[in-house]
Amino acid sequence: MFRDLSDDLINALLPLVREIASDRELQPEIRDHSLTIYYRGAALIRELKIENENLVGCAGPQKLDRLLSLKSNLYERFLKG
């Protein structure tokens, strides 16, 4: 099991680091060159990584309200520039 992230992924996540770190209900874990973000013990976003220059991951069906909040912040920071 590898516990490191690519420079591209780290740079893509930098705008979210403060938000993730300040939210006591979110727990980021590094595994196999990707990041999984847990919310209250359940995987909110799994295997967040860079593929073809895009930030991709798998979203679990649990905690949809929290995911939508995080997704809104992702949209504001990454898509709107």
N, CA, C and O of each residue as an XYZ file, in Angstrom:
324
protein
N       0.845     -1.169      0.000
C       0.000      0.000      0.000
C       0.897      1.241      0.000
O       1.801      1.365      0.827
N       0.639      2.145     -0.926
C       1.423      3.360     -1.041
C       0.682      4.510     -0.369
O      -0.532      4.654     -0.520
N       1.415      5.315      0.362
C       0.795      6.440      1.070
C       1.432      7.753      0.627
O       1.942      8.520      1.443
N       1.392      7.996     -0.677
C       1.860      9.271     -1.189
C       0.926      9.748     -2.289
O       0.180      8.962     -2.873
N       0.977     11.044     -2.562
C       0.123     11.646     -3.582
C       1.015     12.323     -4.616
O       2.099     12.808     -4.292
N       0.555     12.350     -5.844
C       1.310     13.021     -6.895
C       1.280     14.531     -6.665
O       0.382     15.052     -6.003
N       2.259     15.215     -7.213
C       2.290     16.672     -7.112
C       1.047     17.286     -7.751
O       0.514     18.272     -7.242
N       0.579     16.710     -8.863
C      -0.618     17.225     -9.531
C      -1.839     17.143     -8.620
O      -2.638     18.078     -8.561
N      -1.985     16.026     -7.912
C      -3.129     15.869     -7.013
C      -3.025     16.834     -5.833
O      -4.015     17.445     -5.431
N      -1.840     16.962     -5.292
C      -1.653     17.888     -4.173
C      -2.015     19.307     -4.600
O      -2.705     20.018     -3.870
N      -1.556     19.719     -5.772
C      -1.861     21.068     -6.262
C      -3.362     21.253     -6.503
O      -3.900     22.328     -6.238
N      -4.034     20.225     -6.997
C      -5.476     20.305     -7.234
C      -6.249     20.410     -5.925
O      -7.303     21.044     -5.873
N      -5.729     19.792     -4.870
C      -6.421     19.778     -3.578
C      -6.091     20.961     -2.685
O      -6.783     21.190     -1.693
N      -5.059     21.713     -3.009
C      -4.642     22.817     -2.143
C      -5.780     23.772     -1.779
O      -5.865     24.174     -0.619
N      -6.662     24.157     -2.715
C      -7.749     25.060     -2.323
C      -8.710     24.465     -1.291
O      -9.403     25.209     -0.597
N      -8.761     23.146     -1.183
C      -9.693     22.508     -0.246
C      -9.055     22.110      1.078
O      -9.763     21.752      2.019
N      -7.742     22.168      1.165
C      -7.051     21.667      2.354
C      -7.540     22.349      3.621
O      -7.807     21.678      4.619
N      -7.659     23.656      3.599
C      -8.093     24.380      4.803
C      -9.506     23.957      5.216
O      -9.774     23.746      6.399
N     -10.397     23.837      4.246
C     -11.778     23.441      4.559
C     -11.833     22.027      5.131
O     -12.523     21.783      6.120
N     -11.111     21.100      4.514
C     -11.108     19.715      4.991
C     -10.491     19.645      6.383
O     -11.018     18.966      7.265
N      -9.386     20.340      6.579
C      -8.691     20.289      7.870
C      -9.504     20.941      8.981
O      -9.405     20.523     10.134
N     -10.305     21.955      8.663
C     -11.053     22.655      9.705
C     -12.389     21.994     10.037
O     -13.026     22.347     11.030
N     -12.811     21.043      9.217
C     -14.080     20.354      9.461
C     -13.806     19.079     10.240
O     -13.246     18.127      9.697
N     -14.192     19.054     11.502
C     -13.889     17.913     12.370
C     -14.618     16.637     11.950
O     -14.268     15.548     12.405
N     -15.628     16.763     11.087
C     -16.373     15.591     10.640
C     -15.756     14.944      9.398
O     -16.164     13.853      8.999
N     -14.785     15.608      8.792
C     -14.113     15.058      7.614
C     -12.766     14.482      8.013
O     -12.018     15.089      8.779
N     -12.471     13.314      7.488
C     -11.191     12.678      7.769
C     -10.575     12.212      6.449
O     -11.062     11.257      5.844
N      -9.514     12.876      6.000
C      -8.849     12.440      4.769
C      -7.862     11.305      5.058
O      -7.174     11.318      6.079
N      -7.801     10.334      4.159
C      -6.842      9.235      4.273
C      -6.202      8.984      2.924
O      -6.882      8.930      1.899
N      -4.892      8.832      2.935
C      -4.128      8.590      1.705
C      -3.899      7.092      1.562
O      -3.423      6.427      2.481
N      -4.251      6.574      0.379
C      -4.018      5.156      0.067
C      -3.810      4.999     -1.428
O      -4.516      5.613     -2.228
N      -2.860      4.191     -1.796
C      -2.655      3.821     -3.200
C      -2.675      5.020     -4.144
O      -3.374      5.008     -5.157
N      -1.907      6.053     -3.807
C      -1.760      7.248     -4.644
C      -3.074      8.004     -4.836
O      -3.220      8.734     -5.817
N      -4.019      7.847     -3.934
C      -5.291      8.564     -4.023
C      -5.718      8.999     -2.623
O      -5.115      8.609     -1.624
N      -6.767      9.814     -2.574
C      -7.265     10.316     -1.311
C      -8.722      9.908     -1.144
O      -9.524     10.049     -2.068
N      -9.056      9.406      0.028
C     -10.447      9.128      0.375
C     -10.820     10.066      1.511
O     -10.076     10.204      2.481
N     -11.976     10.712      1.388
C     -12.450     11.614      2.424
C     -13.644     10.965      3.100
O     -14.656     10.667      2.466
N     -13.502     10.752      4.402
C     -14.563     10.130      5.193
C     -15.364     11.207      5.917
O     -14.819     12.222      6.350
N     -16.665     10.966      6.040
C     -17.566     11.844      6.782
C     -18.320     10.984      7.780
O     -19.124     10.131      7.403
N     -18.052     11.218      9.054
C     -18.664     10.434     10.127
C     -18.488      8.931      9.923
O     -19.409      8.149     10.158
N     -17.311      8.546      9.491
C     -16.967      7.135      9.348
C     -17.317      6.505      8.013
O     -16.892      5.383      7.739
N     -18.079      7.193      7.177
C     -18.456      6.648      5.865
C     -17.673      7.389      4.779
O     -17.433      8.591      4.884
N     -17.284      6.662      3.745
C     -16.535      7.271      2.650
C     -17.438      8.242      1.890
O     -18.421      7.840      1.267
N     -17.088      9.514      1.952
C     -17.831     10.535      1.233
C     -17.376     10.555     -0.232
O     -18.194     10.512     -1.151
N     -16.074     10.619     -0.423
C     -15.465     10.547     -1.755
C     -14.320      9.556     -1.664
O     -13.429      9.693     -0.825
N     -14.350      8.555     -2.533
C     -13.315      7.525     -2.524
C     -12.393      7.681     -3.725
O     -12.809      8.087     -4.810
N     -11.145      7.349     -3.498
C     -10.141      7.266     -4.557
C     -10.077      8.535     -5.402
O     -10.110      8.475     -6.631
N      -9.986      9.674     -4.739
C      -9.834     10.946     -5.421
C      -8.425     11.000     -5.998
O      -7.445     10.871     -5.263
N      -8.321     11.191     -7.304
C      -7.018     11.174     -7.972
C      -7.101     11.970     -9.271
O      -8.172     12.428     -9.670
N      -5.960     12.122     -9.913
C      -5.886     12.804    -11.200
C      -5.851     11.754    -12.303
O      -5.011     10.854    -12.294
N      -6.773     11.879    -13.251
C      -6.786     11.026    -14.441
C      -6.962     11.916    -15.654
O      -7.918     12.690    -15.720
N      -6.061     11.820    -16.609
C      -6.130     12.636    -17.824
C      -6.327     14.114    -17.495
O      -7.144     14.800    -18.110
N      -5.566     14.587    -16.516
C      -5.568     15.989    -16.080
C      -6.879     16.437    -15.425
O      -7.118     17.636    -15.281
N      -7.726     15.488    -15.030
C      -8.984     15.792    -14.351
C      -8.972     15.194    -12.950
O      -8.410     14.121    -12.728
N      -9.592     15.893    -12.015
C      -9.761     15.394    -10.662
C     -10.986     14.488    -10.657
O     -12.095     14.950    -10.927
N     -10.799     13.195    -10.351
C     -11.907     12.240    -10.364
C     -11.931     11.454     -9.057
O     -10.919     11.326     -8.368
N     -13.111     10.933     -8.735
C     -13.281     10.109     -7.549
C     -14.645      9.455     -7.579
O     -15.476      9.771     -8.431
N     -14.874      8.552     -6.657
C     -16.156      7.853     -6.551
C     -16.888      8.399     -5.327
O     -16.318      8.493     -4.240
N     -18.137      8.749     -5.515
C     -18.937      9.267     -4.410
C     -19.860      8.175     -3.900
O     -20.548      7.514     -4.678
N     -19.868      7.992     -2.591
C     -20.763      7.021     -1.981
C     -22.172      7.590     -1.868
O     -22.337      8.810     -1.851
N     -23.177      6.749     -1.790
C     -24.559      7.221     -1.719
C     -24.931      7.818     -0.363
O     -25.941      8.512     -0.247
N     -24.116      7.549      0.665
C     -24.434      8.064      1.987
C     -24.122      9.554      2.076
O     -23.289     10.076      1.335
N     -24.798     10.216      2.982
C     -24.512     11.601      3.331
C     -24.582     12.534      2.129
O     -23.682     13.345      1.910
N     -25.649     12.416      1.356
C     -25.798     13.205      0.138
C     -25.768     14.706      0.418
O     -25.209     15.466     -0.372
N     -26.353     15.139      1.519
C     -26.359     16.571      1.832
C     -24.945     17.104      2.021
O     -24.627     18.196      1.548
N     -24.099     16.350      2.702
C     -22.710     16.788      2.926
C     -21.928     16.780      1.620
O     -21.117     17.672      1.372
N     -22.169     15.782      0.791
C     -21.488     15.692     -0.495
C     -21.868     16.876     -1.375
O     -21.011     17.453     -2.045
N     -23.148     17.240     -1.378
C     -23.580     18.373     -2.189
C     -22.918     19.662     -1.718
O     -22.561     20.505     -2.541
N     -22.752     19.828     -0.427
C     -22.069     21.001      0.106
C     -20.618     21.023     -0.354
O     -20.128     22.058     -0.809
N     -19.934     19.906     -0.242
C     -18.540     19.816     -0.667
C     -18.446     19.987     -2.177
O     -17.522     20.630     -2.674
N     -19.408     19.409     -2.914
C     -19.412     19.527     -4.368
C     -19.583     20.983     -4.777
O     -18.951     21.439     -5.730
N     -20.423     21.708     -4.072
C     -20.618     23.121     -4.361
C     -19.303     23.876     -4.210
O     -18.975     24.722     -5.042
N     -18.552     23.580     -3.165
C     -17.262     24.227     -2.959
C     -16.262     23.822     -4.033
O     -15.459     24.645     -4.472
N     -16.302     22.568     -4.459
C     -15.434     22.128     -5.557
C     -15.773     22.904     -6.817
O     -14.877     23.342     -7.538
N     -17.056     23.077     -7.087
C     -17.488     23.815     -8.271
C     -16.984     25.256     -8.202
O     -16.418     25.774     -9.165
N     -17.198     25.889     -7.061
C     -16.779     27.281     -6.907
C     -15.276     27.438     -7.125
O     -14.842     28.406     -7.748
N     -14.488     26.509     -6.624
C     -13.039     26.677     -6.665
C     -12.398     26.176     -7.947
O     -11.413     26.754     -8.407
N     -12.933     25.116     -8.533
C     -12.254     24.525     -9.679
C     -12.901     24.872    -11.007
O     -12.187     25.129    -11.975
N     -14.215     24.891    -11.091
C     -14.873     25.088    -12.370
C     -15.059     26.561    -12.708
O     -14.964     26.946    -13.873
N     -15.322     27.378    -11.708
C     -15.525     28.800    -11.972
C     -14.212     29.564    -12.041
O     -14.160     30.696    -12.520
N     -13.131     28.912    -11.546
C     -11.805     29.498    -11.598
C     -11.698     30.642    -10.664
O     -10.642     31.266    -10.571
